[in-house]
Amino acid sequence: MTREEKSNVIKNLTAELAENTNVYMTDISGLNANETSNLRRACFKAGIKLSVVKNTLLSKAMESSERDFGNLNEVLVGNTALMYSEVGNTPAKLIKQFRKKSDKPVLKGASIEDSVYFGDDQVEFLANIKSKEELIGEVITILQSPAKNVISALQSSGSILSGVLKTLSEKNEN
């Protein structure tokens, strides 16, 4: 690879790192061709972009990026595959699901929004992180709950109140 080609790859990686707020660094070495193909298909279906990169070029792209990746360049040892996703927990869920059939991919580290995570032991935690859409849905549900309770109470007490008024009006007629 010439210097110009390396420079172009670094520019492209830097642009991808800037565009994507959720980046997972994994090790998929050891997967055979069929397993790799299955992983790529699963990533495509889940809306995850998967690309294998050279560690030195990725390290330079991370340094030239405006994002803070903390010490994530320390995990750039061996083979590295990047997973980009719009939703922060999707790659972790995919890794967890794919591991039911294989021991790979192994999570080296992840940068989700502004947080940095290290190590394969974080997969379970990252898979359980709620997405922005899920959190908004929960907040809306919480906000709607008191209103529903008030409406329900008014409806039930309204029928009781009308029954009492009807009984009183019948007594006064007699």
N, C-alpha and C positions, 0 to 999 in steps of 0.2 A: 504494500500500500504506500503510495507516494505521500509526501507532505501535504500536497494540495487535497488529496482524497481524505486524509486524516483531518485536515482543517474543516472540510465540508461535513464530515461525520460529526465532529465536535459541535459545529454550528447547528446541525439538525438535532442533535441530542439536547443541546442547550435550549433550543426552541421547544422541543417536546417537554422538557422538564418545566419550562415556564408555563406552557399551556395546561399541563395536567397537575392538579393539586393533590392527586392521590397516586403515589408511585410505590410499587412493591419491588424489592430486589430479591430474586429467588435463585436457587440452584436447581436446574433440571437435568444436570449431567447424569448419565446412567440410564436415562429413559431410552428404550429402543425406538425405532422409527414409528412403529404402530402407536405406542404410548404417546410419543411426541405429537403425532398427528391428532390423536384423540384430545390431547391437552389443548392444542391450537383450536380445534373445533369447539371445544367447551368454552374457551376464552371468547371466541367469535360470537357464540350464542349468548354469552353473558355480557357482551358489550365491553370486553376487556381487550386492549391491544397488547400483544405479547411480542417482544423482540429480544434477541440475544445480542449482547454488546461486549466489546472489549473493555476490560476493567480500566486500563489506562486512559482510554478515550472518554469513558463515562466519568472518571475522576476529574479530568480536565473540564468536562462539560459542567459538572457540579460546581467546580470552583468558579467558572465564568458565569454561572447562573446567579440571578439576584436573590434566589431563595436560599434560606438557611437550612442546610441538610445536616447540621450538627457534625457528628463524627461518623456519618454513614459511609464515608469513603474507607473507613477501617474494615468494613465487611466485604470489600471488593477483593476477594481472594478466590481463586478457582473460576469456574464458569459462572457467569451472571446473566440472568434473563430478567428483563424489566416487564412489569405488568402495569399498564396505565388504565385507570378507570375513573368514571365520573362520580361513582358512588364509592365511598371509602371502604365499606365492608365487603363489597362484591368479590374482590380477589381472594380475600381470606376465606370466604365461604366456598369459593371454587377450589382452593387448595385443600380445605378440609374435606370436601366432597371427593376430590380426585384421589386423596390419600386412602380412601377405602379400598382402592384397587392397587395402589403403589405406595412406596415410601417417599416418593418425590411428588411435587416440588418441595424443596426445603426453603423456608423463609429466612433470608439473611437479615433483612431490615426493611423498614417501610417509612415513608414520609407521607402522612395523611394530614391534609390541610396545613397546619403549622406545627404538628407534633411529629416526633421522630421515635420509632420503635426499633429495638434491636432483638434479634434472635428468633429462633423457631418456636420458642415457648409462648410467643405472643399471638400465634395464629388463633387460638380459641378466643382470646380477649378481643382481637380485631374483628373476628367474625360476629361477635355479639354487639359491637358498636352500632348504634342506630344511625341511619342515614338522616340527612337534613329533612327529607320528605316525611320519614317516619316520626321524627320529633315534632314537626309542624302538625301532623295528624293527631298526635297525642295531646298537644297543647289545645287544639281545637276541640277535641273530645272533652278535655277537662273544663274548658270554658263553657261548653254547651251543657254539661252535666247539671250545674246549679239552675240554669234556666229551665231545663226539663223538669227538675224536681219542683220548682215553684209552680210551673204550669200544671203538673200532675196534682199537686196539693190543692191548687185553686179549683181544678176540675172536680176532684173528689169532695172537697168541702163545699163546693158550689151546689152539688146535688144534695148534700146533707142539709145545707142552709135552705134550699128551696123546699125540701121536704118538711122542715121545721116550720117555715112560713106557711105552707099549705095547711099543715095540721092546726096551727094557731088560727088561721083564717076560718077553718071549718068549725073550730070551737066557738069563735065569736058569733058565727051565724046561728049556732044552736042556742 
